[in-house]
Amino acid sequence: MHWMEMTPHELKDFVVDLGEKSFRGTQLFEGIHGQRKDLAEMTNIPKSLVEALPEPLESVEIVKRLASKLDETKKYLYRLSDGEIVEGVLMKYRHGYSLCVSTQVGCRMGCKFCVSTLNGLIRNLRPFEMLSQVYAVEARENIHISNIILMGSGEPFDNYDHVLRFLRLLHEPKGQNMSYRNMTISSCGLVDGIKTLAEEGIPVNLAISLHETEQGERKKLMPVAARYDMAQLFDALRYYVDRTGQRITLEYTLIQGQNDGMRNIREFEELTRGLLCHVNLIPLNTTDHFSHTKPGREHILRFQRELSQRGISCTIRRELGSDIQASCGQLKAGAVAVEAR
Ligand code: SAH
């Protein structure tokens, strides 16, 4: 493991193995994750330790930055050390800055409407490559990021261990010190991941990309549904809520004439009965390879009303950064979709 992705405790053991005193591990952690210094700037670290480190300090590099003229949204392209590129989006809310973080280069989930999956999975991101997206944007904008959402490219539960380590490192008091409640994992519904997360005992938010209310139709849109059917998915969600007491967000991309009818309202009612959840409606971002559009505004509002009338808590995402093709989950085209607050 790269020493940049070790916890303070692990770093202590690591430096002791290198023949140093254990407090050097704490200093190293604070230097990297708290003060964000280069090794050369960490004047409190002895040269012998710096020279003994097996790998250099690494970071992603922002190679492109697009700033929206309509709002304060920014979009970034990051280059990783092997030349691969991932994307991210920074959004400003009243309560602070939120960064949309990528967890994989590409994705192998194959959702029909999503651009990130077109070339399949290239590779998993390392924990420090996720951390470094946060650090690079903070340095570039001179801000503090208080929230992250894992809605960039990739399926977080398909890279479970690296993602969990990333979140734990973000939470470290001597590092970013981010509250777990300000972190959101978004998944297309890998049931094993949902169940494992339920056992972790960390109160992160869980959002599930549902996008269809009927098993056969969902399978056509999202190949993951062939692996876990609707019953298995909702059993896992109920288990998650029972275990954690936390509310689940169901993300639902509205596709005109496909999943926006009364049948879906009725099926929603069945599926969510007794489940602590919130539905987030996302108007589809149109892309070249998926020949569908979003419903009109009126229809979206009606869909929301129908759900609300059945006691299902429901909001519509507002669109940010539409002039810079900033988007979560659909990073290469369209507009950014973020939860309306
Ligand atoms: N793999 C994870 C996280 C990345 S996608 C997941 O599936 O949740 C983030 C969100 O953007 C998901 O809800 C995804 O379904 C959605 N999304 C992808 N393409 C979209 C599009 N063209 N229009 C609207 N939402 C889209």
Boltz pocket constraint, residues with backbone or C-beta under 6 A from the ligand:
constraints:
  - pocket:
      binder: B
      contacts: [[A, 109], [A, 111], [A, 113], [A, 114], [A, 115], [A, 150], [A, 151], [A, 152], [A, 153], [A, 154], [A, 155], [A, 156], [A, 186], [A, 187], [A, 188], [A, 189], [A, 207], [A, 208], [A, 209], [A, 251], [A, 253], [A, 282], [A, 283], [A, 284], [A, 285], [A, 286], [A, 287], [A, 328], [A, 329], [A, 330], [A, 334], [A, 337]]
      max_distance: 6.0
